[in-house]
């Protein structure tokens, strides 16, 4: 059974009281790429991007990455 | 040279080839045929069938030029490695192969109709070989562009 990795940044954004635009700016990626990440269209994420996301959101990768099985 | 300028020059070349082709098909070939007929009046009956046959081989050539124009238009808007371009190259490959096969078969048919000579068929094999070579080159390019397009898509969706 195949599954997907989804990226949940909404919860962390709410906790840190940050907007998507501010997050994109601090992480150093474009709003388009941030949208690709949020909507689950991303095919890959660089470890450097993941590291910067965790640094800005002050969290662990497991807090924003979730594995879901395809039903 | 910038990609934009390169693409514009490529389009100029395609337009140039189209104009040269028009000149060859409308003036040179009929003129050449008329010269042969005036020197050898016994071949007068061959002139029209050959003219129609050679003129018909222009259709796939111009179709291929049209696809080449579309490819260069995509390159101009920085869309070089796309599935669309791979498809257009595949079309060019099929057109070149089809034209080469049609040219060869046409020569054989004209031979059976008594309007050709085995020596002419031997020379026509050069044209057939050129067509096959273009077909293989276009098919290879199509395959490589498709692979590059897949890599580009993955790269575009890598954050």
Backbone of each chain as ProteinMPNN parsed JSONL, in Angstrom:
{"seq_chain_A": "XXXXXXXXXXXXXXXXXXXXXXXXXXXXXXXXXXXXXXXXXXXXXXXXXXXXXXXXXXXXXXXXXXXXXXX", "coords_chain_A": {"N_chain_A": [[0.838, -1.204, 0.0], [0.678, 2.122, -0.989], [1.875, 5.255, 0.325], [1.708, 8.686, 1.406], [3.738, 11.568, 2.15], [2.815, 14.197, 4.102], [2.9, 17.722, 4.639], [2.462, 19.512, 7.45], [2.096, 22.644, 8.231], [0.412, 24.479, 9.223], [-0.505, 24.234, 11.878], [1.799, 24.724, 13.408], [2.344, 27.276, 12.484], [0.228, 28.687, 13.534], [0.763, 28.348, 16.238], [3.144, 29.744, 16.526], [2.328, 32.179, 15.819], [2.505, 33.293, 13.202], [2.51, 34.457, 9.821], [1.961, 32.952, 6.56], [3.355, 34.278, 4.613], [5.32, 35.623, 6.088], [6.699, 33.419, 7.102], [7.671, 32.242, 4.727], [9.367, 34.247, 3.903], [11.259, 34.286, 6.012], [12.279, 31.711, 5.901], [13.341, 31.732, 3.404], [12.304, 31.066, 0.931], [10.252, 31.241, -2.034], [6.894, 32.57, -2.227], [5.351, 31.1, -3.907], [6.627, 28.59, -3.881], [6.196, 27.991, -1.227], [3.477, 27.734, -1.23], [3.27, 25.49, -2.858], [4.341, 23.647, -1.145], [2.52, 23.706, 0.981], [0.122, 22.89, -0.221], [0.562, 20.291, -0.811], [1.714, 19.577, -3.219], [4.353, 19.327, -3.63], [7.16, 17.46, -4.727], [9.549, 16.826, -3.65], [11.57, 17.738, -0.856], [14.197, 19.794, 0.081], [16.81, 18.958, 2.362], [18.024, 21.117, 3.553], [16.06, 23.076, 3.333], [14.09, 21.954, 4.956], [15.455, 21.988, 7.359], [15.7, 24.744, 7.764], [13.027, 25.424, 8.012], [12.341, 24.096, 10.384], [14.007, 25.481, 12.088], [12.999, 28.097, 12.006], [10.341, 27.688, 12.803], [10.775, 26.615, 15.196], [10.766, 23.791, 15.865], [10.555, 20.168, 15.63], [11.369, 17.934, 12.841], [9.448, 15.901, 12.788], [7.248, 17.153, 13.782], [6.135, 18.562, 11.776], [6.045, 16.888, 9.606], [4.135, 14.254, 8.224], [3.151, 10.904, 7.791], [0.85, 9.455, 5.649], [-1.325, 6.81, 4.767], [-2.383, 5.651, 1.527], [-5.748, 5.142, 0.735]], "CA_chain_A": [[0.0, 0.0, 0.0], [1.501, 3.331, -1.068], [1.439, 6.357, 1.172], [2.241, 10.029, 1.104], [4.204, 12.41, 3.258], [2.203, 15.527, 4.017], [3.578, 18.715, 5.459], [1.492, 20.3, 8.22], [2.737, 23.805, 8.865], [-0.635, 25.384, 9.733], [-0.562, 24.168, 13.351], [2.998, 25.416, 13.921], [2.198, 28.703, 12.144], [-0.716, 29.256, 14.518], [1.451, 28.367, 17.547], [4.185, 30.791, 16.514], [1.615, 33.415, 15.428], [3.226, 33.767, 12.017], [1.752, 34.267, 8.573], [2.651, 32.156, 5.528], [4.283, 35.203, 3.93], [6.458, 35.843, 6.993], [7.444, 32.167, 7.148], [8.379, 32.105, 3.433], [10.427, 35.263, 3.929], [12.302, 33.889, 6.972], [12.903, 30.46, 5.431], [14.1, 32.083, 2.197], [11.724, 30.471, -0.277], [9.212, 32.104, -2.604], [5.521, 32.277, -1.804], [4.903, 30.025, -4.809], [7.153, 27.332, -3.347], [5.521, 27.76, 0.043], [2.141, 27.256, -1.608], [3.476, 24.112, -3.348], [4.569, 22.85, 0.071], [1.275, 23.667, 1.766], [-0.954, 22.176, -0.923], [0.949, 18.894, -1.006], [2.132, 19.307, -4.603], [5.816, 19.168, -3.672], [7.633, 16.092, -4.938], [10.719, 16.63, -2.797], [11.981, 18.892, -0.065], [15.629, 19.713, 0.389], [17.062, 18.894, 3.806], [18.347, 22.474, 3.994], [14.777, 23.789, 3.488], [13.451, 21.363, 6.136], [16.211, 22.478, 8.528], [15.346, 26.161, 7.985], [11.627, 25.433, 8.482], [12.379, 23.702, 11.799], [14.69, 26.558, 12.826], [12.087, 29.251, 12.099], [9.132, 27.311, 13.551], [11.253, 26.086, 16.494], [10.127, 22.488, 16.067], [11.266, 19.021, 15.063], [10.781, 17.515, 11.558], [8.269, 15.076, 13.041], [6.109, 18.016, 14.113], [5.517, 19.095, 10.544], [5.927, 15.841, 8.578], [3.226, 13.178, 8.616], [2.981, 9.877, 6.772], [-0.527, 8.944, 5.55], [-1.453, 5.735, 3.772], [-3.432, 5.84, 0.516], [-6.794, 4.12, 0.909]], "C_chain_A": [[0.874, 1.255, 0.0], [0.98, 4.397, -0.151], [2.073, 7.65, 0.733], [2.774, 10.686, 2.358], [3.514, 13.752, 3.082], [2.876, 16.464, 5.011], [2.522, 19.598, 6.12], [2.2, 21.478, 8.869], [1.709, 24.734, 9.498], [-0.654, 25.429, 11.265], [0.607, 24.958, 13.945], [2.921, 26.907, 13.645], [1.301, 29.386, 13.175], [-0.032, 29.379, 15.877], [2.449, 29.522, 17.622], [3.615, 32.145, 16.091], [2.334, 34.084, 14.247], [2.361, 33.549, 10.793], [2.609, 33.45, 7.589], [3.712, 33.013, 4.838], [5.531, 35.42, 4.769], [7.343, 34.59, 7.031], [8.286, 31.994, 5.887], [9.58, 33.039, 3.403], [11.582, 34.814, 4.818], [13.027, 32.628, 6.508], [13.737, 30.721, 4.174], [13.608, 31.352, 0.956], [10.602, 31.389, -0.769], [7.84, 31.668, -2.098], [4.927, 31.148, -2.637], [5.347, 28.673, -4.272], [6.488, 26.973, -2.024], [4.125, 27.198, -0.213], [2.214, 25.799, -2.075], [3.637, 23.161, -2.16], [3.259, 22.637, 0.828], [0.196, 22.807, 1.113], [-0.602, 20.731, -1.238], [1.388, 18.553, -2.422], [3.64, 19.045, -4.715], [6.186, 17.702, -3.861], [8.828, 15.782, -4.053], [10.973, 17.907, -2.013], [13.444, 18.721, 0.279], [15.789, 19.681, 1.908], [17.368, 20.282, 4.366], [17.062, 23.275, 4.22], [14.064, 23.294, 4.749], [14.118, 21.881, 7.413], [15.818, 23.926, 8.843], [13.914, 26.288, 8.509], [11.597, 25.135, 9.978], [13.003, 24.804, 12.657], [13.728, 27.719, 13.07], [10.866, 28.919, 12.975], [9.471, 26.723, 14.923], [10.569, 24.757, 16.813], [11.015, 21.392, 15.492], [10.623, 18.64, 13.731], [9.499, 16.719, 11.742], [7.03, 15.903, 13.361], [5.403, 18.514, 12.863], [5.369, 18.047, 9.436], [5.017, 14.728, 9.093], [3.086, 12.194, 7.464], [1.515, 9.397, 6.794], [-0.579, 7.882, 4.454], [-2.576, 6.066, 2.809], [-4.46, 4.753, 0.689], [-7.449, 3.811, -0.43]], "O_chain_A": [[1.711, 1.431, 0.885], [-0.217, 4.453, 0.131], [2.875, 7.689, -0.201], [2.33, 10.406, 3.472], [3.62, 14.374, 2.025], [3.352, 16.051, 6.069], [1.791, 20.328, 5.451], [2.825, 21.339, 9.92], [2.068, 25.664, 10.221], [-0.797, 26.491, 11.871], [0.427, 25.757, 14.864], [3.37, 27.718, 14.455], [1.573, 30.5, 13.625], [-0.21, 30.371, 16.584], [2.576, 30.187, 18.651], [4.342, 33.136, 16.017], [2.709, 35.255, 14.293], [1.584, 32.597, 10.721], [3.815, 33.289, 7.775], [4.807, 32.547, 4.524], [6.65, 35.409, 4.257], [8.57, 34.683, 6.998], [9.464, 31.644, 5.961], [10.662, 32.674, 2.941], [12.746, 34.941, 4.438], [14.235, 32.492, 6.698], [14.714, 30.02, 3.911], [14.382, 31.055, 0.046], [10.075, 32.206, -0.013], [7.659, 30.553, -1.61], [4.122, 30.351, -2.155], [4.56, 27.728, -4.211], [6.246, 25.8, -1.735], [3.658, 26.306, 0.496], [1.354, 24.982, -1.746], [3.142, 22.034, -2.17], [2.943, 21.527, 1.255], [-0.544, 22.093, 1.79], [-1.389, 20.023, -1.867], [1.433, 17.381, -2.793], [4.133, 18.602, -5.753], [5.601, 16.817, -3.237], [9.093, 14.622, -3.739], [10.636, 19.006, -2.452], [13.88, 17.653, 0.71], [15.012, 20.292, 2.642], [17.02, 20.591, 5.505], [16.97, 24.054, 5.168], [13.508, 24.084, 5.512], [13.453, 22.173, 8.408], [15.629, 24.297, 10.001], [13.622, 27.146, 9.341], [10.923, 25.822, 10.745], [12.591, 25.033, 13.794], [13.644, 28.255, 14.175], [10.417, 29.74, 13.775], [8.584, 26.38, 15.704], [9.907, 24.596, 17.837], [12.083, 21.658, 14.941], [9.462, 18.973, 13.495], [8.568, 16.842, 10.946], [5.903, 15.424, 13.232], [4.218, 18.845, 12.895], [4.666, 18.272, 8.451], [5.116, 14.313, 10.248], [2.925, 12.591, 6.31], [1.01, 8.986, 7.838], [0.019, 8.019, 3.386], [-3.581, 6.669, 3.184], [-4.115, 3.575, 0.783], [-8.353, 2.978, -0.497]]}, "seq_chain_B": "XXXXXXXXXXXXXXXXXXXXXXXXXXXXXXXXXXXXXXXXXXXXXXXXXXXXXXXXXXXXXXXXXXXXXXXXXXXXXXXXXXXXXXXXXXXXXXXXXXXXXXXXXXXXXXXXXXXXXXXXXXXXXXXXXXXXXXXXXXXXXXXXXXXXXXXXXXXXXXX", "coords_chain_B": {"N_chain_B": [[25.343, 33.813, -26.318], [22.059, 35.06, -25.663], [19.209, 33.153, -24.549], [16.752, 33.937, -25.559], [17.473, 35.471, -27.825], [18.731, 33.496, -29.322], [16.59, 31.771, -29.822], [15.036, 33.44, -31.41], [16.69, 33.728, -33.648], [16.727, 31.107, -34.517], [14.087, 30.871, -35.335], [14.124, 32.622, -37.451], [15.78, 31.23, -39.158], [14.187, 28.998, -39.704], [12.097, 30.23, -41.075], [13.555, 31.155, -43.246], [14.368, 28.726, -44.408], [11.887, 27.787, -45.18], [11.171, 29.666, -47.125], [13.251, 29.281, -48.99], [12.704, 26.642, -49.658], [10.24, 26.943, -50.867], [10.986, 28.397, -53.137], [12.605, 26.467, -54.377], [10.761, 24.383, -54.885], [8.793, 25.666, -56.4], [10.057, 27.047, -58.486], [12.761, 26.098, -59.161], [12.714, 23.177, -59.359], [10.516, 22.635, -61.222], [11.612, 24.093, -63.369], [13.993, 22.717, -63.829], [12.91, 20.278, -64.563], [11.563, 21.04, -66.935], [13.714, 21.734, -68.498], [14.96, 19.268, -68.853], [12.956, 17.985, -70.321], [12.866, 19.561, -72.616], [15.345, 18.988, -73.713], [15.117, 16.275, -74.037], [12.572, 15.272, -75.567], [11.116, 12.912, -75.573], [10.596, 12.27, -72.97], [8.512, 13.786, -72.131], [5.998, 12.927, -71.255], [6.513, 12.158, -68.708], [6.837, 14.376, -67.166], [4.642, 15.823, -65.768], [3.581, 13.793, -63.861], [5.933, 13.345, -62.306], [6.395, 15.912, -61.337], [4.135, 16.358, -59.77], [4.476, 14.313, -57.921], [6.963, 14.989, -56.674], [6.303, 17.506, -55.666], [4.38, 16.787, -53.809], [5.923, 15.651, -51.857], [6.741, 17.773, -50.432], [4.887, 18.457, -48.539], [5.029, 16.967, -45.954], [7.5, 18.031, -45.229], [7.05, 20.8, -44.829], [5.198, 20.602, -42.799], [6.821, 19.582, -40.791], [8.516, 21.777, -40.485], [6.719, 23.576, -39.416], [6.235, 22.396, -36.899], [8.809, 22.643, -35.888], [8.956, 25.402, -35.67], [7.094, 25.801, -33.625], [8.442, 24.529, -31.541], [10.661, 26.215, -31.256], [9.366, 28.498, -30.483], [8.527, 27.77, -27.962], [11.008, 27.507, -26.726], [11.735, 30.145, -26.718], [10.11, 31.224, -24.711], [11.261, 30.219, -22.482], [10.685, 27.512, -22.086], [11.977, 25.142, -22.735], [12.588, 22.439, -22.079], [10.174, 20.453, -22.175], [7.207, 18.41, -22.077], [5.643, 18.894, -24.209], [7.404, 19.86, -26.218], [8.859, 17.522, -26.579], [6.904, 15.944, -27.696], [6.417, 17.304, -30.102], [8.9, 16.937, -31.356], [8.805, 14.211, -31.698], [6.776, 14.059, -33.568], [8.059, 15.33, -35.723], [10.004, 13.424, -36.222], [8.427, 11.234, -37.077], [7.279, 12.377, -39.366], [9.532, 12.821, -40.982], [10.445, 10.192, -41.358], [8.206, 9.095, -42.611], [8.06, 10.666, -44.93], [10.452, 9.942, -46.179], [9.994, 7.214, -46.642], [7.739, 7.407, -48.3], [8.854, 8.78, -50.48], [10.696, 6.879, -51.399], [8.998, 4.688, -52.033], [7.383, 5.919, -53.928], [9.224, 6.348, -55.958], [9.689, 3.689, -56.708], [7.157, 2.942, -57.63], [6.894, 4.691, -59.806], [8.893, 3.651, -61.339], [7.832, 1.163, -62.054], [5.807, 2.137, -63.597], [7.089, 2.902, -65.772], [8.346, 5.334, -65.8], [10.719, 5.894, -64.681], [14.15, 5.236, -63.732], [16.51, 2.721, -62.869], [18.977, 3.798, -62.126], [18.297, 6.372, -61.287], [16.838, 5.745, -59.046], [18.835, 4.78, -57.4], [20.237, 7.155, -56.887], [18.224, 8.465, -55.549], [18.18, 7.155, -53.185], [19.97, 8.447, -51.591], [18.604, 10.7, -50.77], [16.592, 9.424, -49.355], [18.086, 8.23, -47.328], [18.978, 10.52, -46.006], [16.549, 11.463, -45.023], [15.855, 9.377, -43.261], [17.968, 9.584, -41.468], [17.465, 12.12, -40.338], [15.058, 11.519, -39.136], [15.786, 9.601, -37.176], [17.529, 11.142, -35.633], [15.76, 13.114, -34.695], [13.982, 11.518, -33.228], [15.663, 10.584, -31.224], [16.357, 13.004, -29.983], [13.823, 13.702, -29.092], [13.323, 11.75, -27.154], [15.366, 12.359, -25.32], [14.686, 14.984, -24.624], [12.254, 14.521, -23.404], [13.046, 13.088, -21.141], [14.547, 15.061, -19.914], [12.51, 16.893, -19.455], [10.993, 15.578, -17.548], [12.819, 15.555, -15.457], [13.009, 18.293, -15.092], [10.412, 18.914, -14.258], [10.372, 17.602, -11.803], [12.364, 19.02, -10.519], [11.221, 21.561, -10.469], [9.205, 21.102, -8.676], [10.541, 20.677, -6.373], [11.188, 21.815, -3.235]], "CA_chain_B": [[24.11, 34.428, -26.836], [20.897, 34.823, -24.807], [18.267, 32.131, -25.036], [15.729, 34.653, -26.33], [18.052, 35.814, -29.134], [18.954, 32.219, -30.004], [15.291, 31.282, -30.3], [14.607, 34.315, -32.519], [17.518, 33.361, -34.805], [16.243, 29.793, -34.985], [12.839, 31.11, -36.066], [14.52, 33.262, -38.719], [16.311, 30.149, -40.012], [13.034, 28.199, -40.158], [11.423, 31.032, -42.104], [14.451, 31.142, -44.409], [14.283, 27.404, -45.051], [10.56, 27.724, -45.81], [11.228, 30.487, -48.349], [14.133, 28.579, -49.944], [11.962, 25.459, -50.108], [9.216, 27.433, -51.806], [11.721, 28.747, -54.364], [13.038, 25.209, -55.007], [9.611, 23.618, -55.362], [7.974, 26.415, -57.364], [10.836, 27.487, -59.654], [13.918, 25.278, -59.535], [12.378, 21.809, -59.809], [9.814, 22.684, -62.516], [12.559, 24.578, -64.379], [14.892, 21.603, -64.104], [12.102, 19.305, -65.32], [11.307, 21.57, -68.288], [14.996, 21.671, -69.22], [15.149, 17.859, -69.241], [11.961, 17.68, -71.37], [13.236, 20.243, -73.866], [16.481, 18.248, -74.27], [14.662, 14.892, -74.329], [11.104, 15.362, -75.698], [10.474, 11.606, -75.346], [10.243, 12.178, -71.56], [7.472, 14.791, -71.84], [4.886, 12.305, -70.534], [6.924, 11.934, -67.304], [7.003, 15.653, -66.465], [3.57, 16.105, -64.797], [3.575, 12.854, -62.716], [7.095, 13.591, -61.442], [6.21, 17.212, -60.676], [3.122, 16.164, -58.724], [5.082, 13.454, -56.895], [7.96, 15.734, -55.887], [5.595, 18.57, -54.936], [3.683, 16.192, -52.663], [6.886, 15.363, -50.777], [6.963, 19.024, -49.684], [3.888, 18.609, -47.457], [5.603, 16.608, -44.648], [8.625, 18.931, -44.911], [6.509, 22.033, -44.262], [4.587, 20.248, -41.514], [7.947, 19.48, -39.854], [8.973, 23.151, -40.226], [5.708, 24.157, -38.521], [6.512, 21.884, -35.553], [10.076, 23.245, -35.473], [8.599, 26.772, -35.263], [6.444, 25.716, -32.307], [9.488, 24.179, -30.572], [11.481, 27.4, -31.007], [8.514, 29.434, -29.727], [8.6, 27.31, -26.569], [12.354, 27.84, -26.228], [11.734, 31.598, -26.513], [9.456, 31.538, -23.43], [11.969, 29.439, -21.456], [9.988, 26.245, -21.876], [12.712, 24.261, -23.655], [12.452, 21.02, -21.708], [8.77, 20.217, -21.847], [6.617, 17.234, -22.745], [5.113, 19.405, -25.472], [8.515, 19.851, -27.179], [9.187, 16.118, -26.848], [5.852, 15.466, -28.625], [6.661, 17.921, -31.414], [10.07, 16.271, -31.953], [8.34, 12.884, -32.118], [6.037, 14.307, -34.807], [9.056, 15.599, -36.771], [10.624, 12.135, -36.525], [7.487, 10.46, -37.884], [7.131, 13.043, -40.663], [10.747, 12.573, -41.773], [10.443, 8.772, -41.741], [7.103, 8.922, -43.566], [8.432, 11.302, -46.186], [11.505, 9.11, -46.781], [9.34, 5.986, -47.134], [6.89, 7.817, -49.43], [9.737, 9.108, -51.596], [11.246, 5.621, -51.915], [7.908, 3.923, -52.665], [6.985, 6.664, -55.117], [10.211, 6.042, -56.992], [9.46, 2.303, -57.174], [5.906, 2.953, -58.414], [7.187, 5.358, -61.084], [9.72, 2.706, -62.121], [6.915, 0.189, -62.629], [4.996, 2.826, -64.612], [7.983, 3.211, -66.899], [8.739, 6.76, -65.773], [11.889, 6.016, -63.832], [15.309, 4.454, -64.137], [17.196, 2.215, -61.657], [20.038, 4.73, -61.74], [17.662, 7.475, -60.542], [16.469, 5.188, -57.736], [20.067, 4.731, -56.6], [20.492, 8.52, -56.403], [17.151, 8.838, -54.611], [18.492, 6.533, -51.881], [20.685, 9.456, -50.799], [17.546, 11.518, -50.141], [15.931, 8.54, -48.384], [18.999, 8.096, -46.188], [18.938, 11.801, -45.271], [15.274, 11.481, -44.303], [15.941, 8.419, -42.154], [18.914, 10.153, -40.5], [16.747, 13.19, -39.63], [14.043, 10.846, -38.316], [16.451, 8.998, -36.012], [18.03, 12.245, -34.793], [14.609, 13.745, -34.036], [13.463, 10.564, -32.242], [16.618, 10.602, -30.102], [16.168, 14.291, -29.299], [12.519, 13.636, -28.421], [13.521, 10.914, -25.965], [16.207, 13.094, -24.362], [13.921, 16.143, -24.149], [11.239, 14.003, -22.475], [13.75, 12.777, -19.878], [14.893, 16.355, -19.322], [11.256, 17.502, -19.006], [10.631, 14.899, -16.295], [13.752, 16.083, -14.446], [12.626, 19.707, -14.875], [9.182, 18.907, -13.453], [10.744, 17.229, -10.43], [13.14, 20.132, -9.973], [10.283, 22.664, -10.209], [8.395, 20.764, -7.503], [11.414, 20.456, -5.224], [11.251, 23.05, -2.475]], "C_chain_B": [[22.934, 34.078, -25.928], [19.944, 33.822, -25.44], [17.217, 32.739, -25.961], [16.209, 34.952, -27.744], [18.241, 34.556, -29.972], [17.66, 31.725, -30.631], [14.811, 32.109, -31.49], [15.392, 33.971, -33.787], [17.068, 32.023, -35.385], [14.971, 29.963, -35.803], [13.136, 31.744, -37.424], [15.011, 32.191, -39.696], [15.177, 29.298, -40.556], [12.298, 28.939, -41.274], [12.244, 31.039, -43.389], [14.384, 29.834, -45.178], [12.954, 27.272, -45.788], [10.563, 28.493, -47.129], [12.084, 29.801, -49.413], [13.42, 27.362, -50.526], [10.915, 25.832, -51.136], [9.841, 27.726, -53.157], [12.109, 27.482, -55.129], [11.855, 24.473, -55.631], [8.821, 24.341, -56.456], [8.756, 26.768, -58.637], [11.897, 26.481, -60.097], [13.537, 23.913, -60.119], [11.581, 21.81, -61.112], [10.726, 23.139, -63.659], [13.505, 23.485, -64.821], [14.182, 20.553, -64.957], [11.891, 19.752, -66.759], [12.583, 21.507, -69.129], [15.257, 20.244, -69.707], [14.21, 17.516, -70.406], [12.342, 18.345, -72.698], [14.44, 19.559, -74.528], [16.088, 16.85, -74.707], [13.137, 14.866, -74.441], [10.384, 14.03, -75.454], [10.069, 11.419, -73.881], [9.124, 13.152, -71.161], [6.328, 14.215, -71.012], [5.199, 12.103, -69.047], [6.849, 13.212, -66.468], [5.949, 15.888, -65.383], [3.554, 15.137, -63.613], [4.728, 13.096, -61.745], [6.942, 14.88, -60.659], [5.234, 17.079, -59.516], [3.726, 15.365, -57.57], [6.054, 14.253, -56.026], [7.302, 16.862, -55.094], [4.907, 18.014, -53.699], [4.639, 15.852, -51.528], [7.173, 16.604, -49.948], [6.048, 19.129, -48.471], [4.446, 18.191, -46.094], [6.75, 17.532, -44.242], [8.109, 20.202, -44.256], [5.794, 21.792, -42.938], [5.673, 20.173, -40.437], [8.476, 20.874, -39.493], [8.015, 23.858, -39.27], [5.94, 23.716, -37.09], [7.826, 22.463, -35.01], [9.828, 24.67, -34.974], [7.977, 26.773, -33.867], [7.476, 25.393, -31.214], [10.296, 25.432, -30.221], [10.679, 28.48, -30.267], [8.532, 29.064, -28.248], [9.953, 27.648, -25.948], [12.426, 29.328, -25.891], [11.122, 31.983, -25.165], [10.009, 30.67, -22.297], [11.218, 28.156, -21.085], [10.62, 25.167, -22.758], [12.458, 22.784, -23.364], [11.031, 20.775, -21.238], [8.279, 18.998, -22.607], [6.075, 17.632, -24.113], [6.186, 19.362, -26.558], [8.9, 18.434, -27.551], [8.181, 15.54, -27.857], [6.09, 16.005, -30.026], [7.838, 17.269, -32.123], [9.692, 14.874, -32.446], [7.585, 13.009, -33.455], [7.017, 14.524, -35.965], [9.718, 14.298, -37.194], [9.715, 11.294, -37.425], [7.33, 11.055, -39.288], [8.332, 12.761, -41.56], [10.776, 11.127, -42.262], [9.379, 8.518, -42.809], [7.446, 9.48, -44.932], [9.481, 10.479, -46.929], [10.896, 7.844, -47.386], [8.488, 6.298, -48.365], [7.727, 8.092, -50.667], [10.287, 7.839, -52.24], [10.172, 4.826, -52.672], [7.435, 4.594, -53.947], [7.919, 6.398, -56.281], [9.995, 4.644, -57.586], [8.221, 2.257, -58.073], [6.157, 3.578, -59.783], [8.054, 4.474, -61.979], [8.82, 1.686, -62.818], [6.038, 0.809, -63.71], [5.833, 3.235, -65.821], [8.405, 4.659, -66.954], [9.988, 6.975, -64.941], [13.0, 5.126, -64.354], [16.005, 3.969, -62.87], [18.332, 3.127, -61.182], [19.503, 5.883, -60.911], [17.296, 6.99, -59.136], [17.698, 5.136, -56.829], [20.393, 6.12, -56.033], [19.46, 8.926, -55.354], [17.387, 8.246, -53.232], [19.251, 7.507, -50.972], [19.677, 10.309, -50.03], [16.848, 10.701, -49.045], [16.787, 8.408, -47.133], [18.991, 9.366, -45.333], [17.667, 11.889, -44.43], [15.293, 10.57, -43.095], [16.867, 8.962, -41.049], [18.241, 11.244, -39.666], [15.725, 12.583, -38.675], [14.654, 10.283, -37.034], [16.954, 10.084, -35.06], [16.888, 12.896, -34.015], [14.034, 12.837, -32.956], [14.361, 10.543, -31.004], [16.451, 11.87, -29.286], [14.872, 14.288, -28.502], [12.632, 12.876, -27.103], [14.293, 11.675, -24.894], [15.463, 14.292, -23.778], [12.849, 15.698, -23.151], [11.866, 13.706, -21.116], [14.095, 14.074, -19.149], [13.647, 17.037, -18.766], [10.817, 16.898, -17.67], [11.515, 15.409, -15.155], [13.392, 17.517, -14.082], [11.396, 19.793, -13.973], [9.506, 18.601, -11.994], [11.493, 18.37, -9.751], [12.225, 21.303, -9.607], [9.455, 22.403, -8.961], [9.258, 20.336, -6.317], [11.597, 21.786, -4.518], [12.54, 23.078, -1.665]], "O_chain_B": [[22.816, 32.941, -25.472], [19.876, 33.662, -26.659], [16.844, 32.164, -26.984], [15.496, 34.735, -28.723], [17.954, 34.542, -31.168], [17.622, 31.32, -31.792], [14.257, 31.574, -32.451], [14.821, 33.928, -34.877], [17.037, 31.842, -36.603], [14.783, 29.303, -36.825], [12.48, 31.438, -38.419], [14.708, 32.23, -40.889], [15.19, 28.915, -41.726], [11.925, 28.346, -42.287], [11.694, 30.94, -44.487], [14.348, 29.813, -46.408], [12.897, 26.716, -46.885], [10.02, 28.024, -48.129], [11.705, 29.74, -50.583], [13.515, 27.083, -51.721], [10.723, 25.141, -52.136], [9.299, 27.352, -54.196], [11.971, 27.413, -56.35], [11.935, 23.998, -56.764], [8.247, 23.7, -57.336], [8.192, 26.786, -59.731], [11.93, 26.065, -61.255], [13.971, 23.541, -61.209], [11.922, 21.064, -62.03], [10.627, 22.635, -64.778], [13.794, 23.329, -66.007], [14.736, 20.016, -65.915], [12.02, 18.958, -67.691], [12.527, 21.256, -70.333], [15.716, 20.037, -70.831], [14.611, 16.844, -71.356], [12.161, 17.762, -73.767], [14.55, 19.548, -75.754], [16.666, 16.304, -75.646], [12.469, 14.471, -73.486], [9.187, 14.013, -75.165], [9.289, 10.519, -73.569], [8.834, 13.313, -69.975], [5.752, 14.906, -70.172], [4.298, 11.905, -68.231], [6.804, 13.162, -65.238], [6.29, 16.125, -64.224], [3.516, 15.585, -62.467], [4.546, 13.061, -60.528], [7.3, 14.955, -59.483], [5.463, 17.608, -58.428], [3.52, 15.688, -56.4], [5.983, 14.204, -54.798], [7.707, 17.14, -53.965], [4.85, 18.675, -52.662], [4.228, 15.772, -50.37], [7.779, 16.511, -48.881], [6.377, 19.801, -47.493], [4.356, 18.973, -45.148], [6.953, 17.79, -43.056], [8.654, 20.645, -43.244], [5.78, 22.658, -42.063], [5.477, 20.64, -39.315], [8.839, 21.127, -38.344], [8.44, 24.641, -38.421], [5.862, 24.524, -36.165], [7.939, 22.74, -33.816], [10.415, 25.096, -33.979], [8.287, 27.627, -33.036], [7.395, 25.915, -30.102], [10.583, 25.688, -29.051], [11.245, 29.277, -29.518], [8.549, 29.94, -27.383], [10.029, 28.029, -24.78], [13.076, 29.731, -24.926], [11.556, 32.952, -24.542], [9.336, 30.417, -21.298], [11.137, 27.78, -19.915], [9.931, 24.395, -23.425], [12.158, 21.993, -24.259], [10.728, 20.878, -20.049], [8.842, 18.604, -23.629], [6.048, 16.83, -25.047], [5.937, 18.899, -27.671], [9.231, 18.161, -28.705], [8.541, 14.763, -28.741], [5.983, 15.276, -31.012], [7.802, 17.063, -33.337], [10.189, 14.41, -33.472], [7.738, 12.176, -34.349], [6.834, 13.974, -37.051], [9.969, 14.083, -38.38], [10.17, 10.714, -38.411], [7.256, 10.323, -40.275], [8.175, 12.493, -42.751], [11.087, 10.859, -43.423], [9.624, 7.813, -43.788], [7.167, 8.863, -45.96], [9.415, 10.331, -48.149], [11.239, 7.451, -48.501], [8.507, 5.557, -49.348], [7.363, 7.691, -51.772], [10.343, 7.728, -53.465], [10.396, 4.356, -53.788], [7.124, 3.923, -54.932], [7.492, 6.243, -57.425], [10.102, 4.442, -58.795], [8.226, 1.625, -59.129], [5.693, 3.064, -60.801], [7.969, 4.534, -63.206], [9.001, 1.378, -63.996], [5.58, 0.121, -64.623], [5.33, 3.839, -66.768], [8.779, 5.166, -68.012], [10.288, 8.099, -64.539], [12.811, 4.359, -65.298], [16.089, 4.713, -61.893], [18.61, 3.214, -59.986], [20.144, 6.328, -59.96], [17.427, 7.731, -58.161], [17.607, 5.416, -55.633], [20.77, 6.256, -54.869], [19.773, 9.635, -54.397], [16.874, 8.75, -52.233], [19.185, 7.407, -49.747], [19.843, 10.603, -48.846], [16.553, 11.21, -47.964], [16.278, 8.467, -46.014], [18.996, 9.3, -44.104], [17.697, 12.329, -43.281], [14.807, 10.938, -42.025], [16.585, 8.817, -39.86], [18.413, 11.299, -38.448], [15.543, 13.06, -37.556], [14.11, 10.465, -35.944], [16.823, 9.965, -33.842], [17.024, 13.194, -32.829], [13.641, 13.312, -31.89], [13.873, 10.49, -29.875], [16.408, 11.829, -28.056], [14.817, 14.801, -27.384], [12.107, 13.303, -26.075], [13.934, 11.648, -23.716], [15.586, 14.587, -22.59], [12.565, 16.398, -22.179], [11.296, 14.029, -20.073], [13.954, 14.174, -17.93], [13.712, 17.688, -17.723], [10.336, 17.601, -16.782], [11.043, 15.661, -14.047], [13.459, 17.91, -12.917], [11.33, 20.615, -13.058], [8.994, 19.243, -11.077], [11.288, 18.652, -8.57], [12.415, 21.954, -8.58], [9.047, 23.335, -8.267], [8.769, 19.711, -5.375], [12.087, 22.755, -5.098], [12.795, 24.043, -0.944]]}, "name": "protein", "num_of_chains": 2, "seq": "XXXXXXXXXXXXXXXXXXXXXXXXXXXXXXXXXXXXXXXXXXXXXXXXXXXXXXXXXXXXXXXXXXXXXXXXXXXXXXXXXXXXXXXXXXXXXXXXXXXXXXXXXXXXXXXXXXXXXXXXXXXXXXXXXXXXXXXXXXXXXXXXXXXXXXXXXXXXXXXXXXXXXXXXXXXXXXXXXXXXXXXXXXXXXXXXXXXXXXXXXXXXXXXXXXXXXXXXXXXXXXXXXXXXXX"}
